[in-house]
């Protein structure tokens, strides 16, 4: 990657660089050295590292870092739909479009500013977008690294249309794990879920925690605002806090499907797990002038 900087003075701990395709990326670093890297292609978080330089997000070794497709890994933003439906491309078009640095971001809440390194991005639909999804909107995204190294994403979608519209959404978060067979997810016990491997049939989670022995593709409904991913081998826990995102999507392609994904290694399913804060079952509807906010905060800590 070409790390030449652009002459932009945004904030302390923020630097803008260009990748090998000439696309701007924003580097965020807190005072202790924890960092994140965000591409203006898709508003996608590509990296999140601890203050010791350990990467916490998975990216495939076969990922394609060239538009128009999103990178296989990190945190792609799925909007205005999650999944496959109608004429829209899979998971919507926001993750495949160019964003810009927001020159007029909303004011910071005190909890979002203390010790944080952050950037604000903006996405507005172009004429081609409006042809496939004819709704005027402004999508503002704030990505921040807190003083303790947590990663924060805040999405604000405003309807600037003269009529209502509805959408679904997900932060498709690819976590880096040691071995999927050594991972469990807690905070989803007793929840109903839609199983995408069974034609979205509805089931109820029976276990105290979700563990992995085969492909999983589920949408857990109306979850609590805190979900945890325990990695026994690495002795660490991801704690996921969310707001405005009632659902949790859990996905691992396992062996057979991994071989069918062009930009994914055959054995890489062992080192990744997607656990996504999402709004899938009940689409979000905005009247003209209304705004929706979806917030995700991920902390990493030693396993108890």
Secondary structure, DSSP 8 states (H G I E B T S, - for coil): ----B-S---STTEEEEE-TTS-EEEEEE-TTS-EEEEETBTTEEEEEE-TT--B-B-B-TT---STTS--SBSEEEE-S-SS--TTS-TT-SGGGSB-EE-SS-----HHHHTT-EEEEEEEE--HHHHHHS---EEEEEEEEE-TTS-EEEEEEEEE-SSS-EEEEEEEEEEEE-S-GGGEEEES-TT-EEEEGGGTTEEEE--SSSEE-SS-EEEEE-S--SEEEEEETTTTEEEEEEEES--EEEEEE-HHHHHHH-TTS-TTGGGGEEEEEEEEEEEEEEE-TT-EEEEEEEEEEEE--
